[in-house]
Structures are given as structure tokens and as C-alpha cells.
């Protein structure tokens, strides 16, 4: 298991974590809707940030199957 490296976070990673700390669980689209009120951000950027935070063992994720999957 990898050791979490919380010392080196980008400003967007910090903003995403602040949202997750408040609401505990969320989809990338939910985080995007909150973030776009205060900063210019794309949905795919939020998804990439969540991926990076997962690789750093900072957040957990659950992949949902939807239409077409």
C-alpha cells in the first residue's frame, strides 16, 4: 500500500478535498457543480484530480456502471 503524500497538493486538489470533507461522498459531477461557482474548471479536470487523489491514497472511489457500461 502506498503512503499518502498530503504535503504536495495543488490548489485544485485542496479545493476538491475541502468539498469532500464537507459532504463526505460525491460524484465528480457534484464536485464540479460546486467548484464552477467559484473558479473556472472543467468536469474532466475534476475527474483527473480525483484520480490523482486516489493514486495518492487520499480518497477512495467507487466506480459506477451507467448507460453503456
Residue, then its C-alpha position, 0 to 999 in steps of 0.5 A: x500500500x502506498x503512503x499518502x503524500x498530503x504535503x504536495x497538493x495543488x490548489x485544485x486538489x485542496x479545493x476538491x478535498x475541502x468539498x469532500x470533507x464537507x459532504x463526505x461522498x460525491x460524484x465528480x459531477x457534484x464536485x464540479x457543480x460546486x467548484x464552477x461557482x467559484x473558479x473556472x474548471x472543467x468536469x474532466x479536470x475534476x475527474x483527473x484530480x480525483x484520480x490523482x487523489x486516489x493514486x495518492x491514497x487520499x480518497x477512495x472511489x467507487x466506480x459506477x456502471x451507467x448507460x453503456x457500461 
